[in-house]
Amino acid sequence: MDVVVYESLYGNTAAVARAIAEGLGDDARALSTREATPEIVAGARIVVAGAPVHGMSLPSERSRASAAAKPQGEGHLAADLDHPSMRSWLAGMAHGPRLAAAFDTRIRGPLGHGGAKAIAHALEAAGLTLLDEPRGFTVHLHTTSSTPAALLAEGELDAARAWGTHLREVAASRT
Ligand SMILES: Cc1cc2nc3c(=O)[nH]c(=O)nc-3n(C[C@H](O)[C@H](O)[C@H](O)COP(=O)(O)O)c2cc1C
């Protein structure tokens, strides 16, 4: 099985994770950091991990709390903090020789490219081999949407699906 593990406060990273899993194929599942238990991850062939960029890096307990204190947009969309941060999930991840890839979601513009890179470093430190460069997907800076996962820039879910397929092909060429 392949897994795409995500942290997602407003549903965008989760939507990207599901699209990547679709591209990876029938044997792939998108799982939150709560659902992706060490037992499941230890048995995975490819582990893709993603999170939103907060403060130019991965979300911290402080940035998650600040997001929770400020509901988004006209609909006052509340942050989902039901699952642990990617930071803490990575700290508890089982080490082992598996294939991997890292992504983040971020606002279009000069801010922040550190989320996916930080995940990639942690995956490599845990002994996994990266299949591709860390990848970013874009959300809009300003939105009035109150619907989770409605903030993604147009075309990003198609790009995520295509990237999942690319990862599958790179993995196949290595085995
Ligand atoms: C507290 C906070 C800090 C953020 N900092 C950045 C940042 O430094 N750079 C950036 O591009 N986006 C930043 N963002 C925007 C997030 O990347 C965006 O909310 C996220 O991609 C949405 O994904 P999600 O719906 O999965 O939570 C920040 C958002 C929050 C809530």
The ligand as an SDF file (V2000), in Angstrom:
LIG
                    3D

 31 33  0  0  0  0  0  0  0  0999 V2000
   -1.0840   30.8800   11.1020 C   0  0  0  0  0  0  0  0  0  0  0  0
   -0.8690   30.8000    9.6200 C   0  0  0  0  0  0  0  0  0  0  0  0
    0.3610   31.1440    9.0730 C   0  0  0  0  0  0  0  0  0  0  0  0
    0.5640   31.0800    7.6770 C   0  0  0  0  0  0  0  0  0  0  0  0
    1.8020   31.4080    7.1660 N   0  0  0  0  0  0  0  0  0  0  0  0
    2.0080   31.2790    5.8200 C   0  0  0  0  0  0  0  0  0  0  0  0
    3.3020   31.5640    5.2510 C   0  0  0  0  0  0  0  0  0  0  0  0
    4.2720   31.9120    5.9340 O   0  0  0  0  0  0  0  0  0  0  0  0
    3.4540   31.4200    3.8980 N   0  0  0  0  0  0  0  0  0  0  0  0
    2.4150   31.0270    3.1000 C   0  0  0  0  0  0  0  0  0  0  0  0
    2.6280   30.9220    1.8800 O   0  0  0  0  0  0  0  0  0  0  0  0
    1.1880   30.7390    3.6050 N   0  0  0  0  0  0  0  0  0  0  0  0
    0.9600   30.8620    4.9380 C   0  0  0  0  0  0  0  0  0  0  0  0
   -0.2880   30.5800    5.4540 N   0  0  0  0  0  0  0  0  0  0  0  0
   -1.3750   30.1140    4.5590 C   0  0  0  0  0  0  0  0  0  0  0  0
   -1.4750   28.5970    4.6200 C   0  0  0  0  0  0  0  0  0  0  0  0
   -0.4110   28.0180    3.9120 O   0  0  0  0  0  0  0  0  0  0  0  0
   -2.8400   28.1390    4.0990 C   0  0  0  0  0  0  0  0  0  0  0  0
   -3.7760   28.5060    5.0780 O   0  0  0  0  0  0  0  0  0  0  0  0
   -2.8640   26.6320    3.8990 C   0  0  0  0  0  0  0  0  0  0  0  0
   -2.1600   26.2790    2.7380 O   0  0  0  0  0  0  0  0  0  0  0  0
   -4.2540   26.0790    3.7980 C   0  0  0  0  0  0  0  0  0  0  0  0
   -4.1380   24.6690    3.9150 O   0  0  0  0  0  0  0  0  0  0  0  0
   -5.1580   23.8310    4.8160 P   0  0  0  0  0  0  0  0  0  0  0  0
   -6.5340   24.1760    4.2940 O   0  0  0  0  0  0  0  0  0  0  0  0
   -4.8240   22.4140    4.5500 O   0  0  0  0  0  0  0  0  0  0  0  0
   -4.9620   24.2060    6.2490 O   0  0  0  0  0  0  0  0  0  0  0  0
   -0.5040   30.6540    6.8260 C   0  0  0  0  0  0  0  0  0  0  0  0
   -1.7370   30.3070    7.3870 C   0  0  0  0  0  0  0  0  0  0  0  0
   -1.9310   30.3650    8.7590 C   0  0  0  0  0  0  0  0  0  0  0  0
   -3.2860   29.9600    9.3300 C   0  0  0  0  0  0  0  0  0  0  0  0
  1  2  1  0
  2  3  1  0
  2 30  2  0
  3  4  2  0
  4  5  1  0
  4 28  1  0
  5  6  2  0
  6  7  1  0
  6 13  1  0
  7  8  2  0
  7  9  1  0
  9 10  1  0
 10 11  2  0
 10 12  1  0
 12 13  2  0
 13 14  1  0
 14 15  1  0
 14 28  1  0
 15 16  1  0
 16 17  1  0
 16 18  1  0
 18 19  1  0
 18 20  1  0
 20 21  1  0
 20 22  1  0
 22 23  1  0
 23 24  1  0
 24 25  2  0
 24 26  1  0
 24 27  1  0
 28 29  2  0
 29 30  1  0
 30 31  1  0
M  END
$$$$
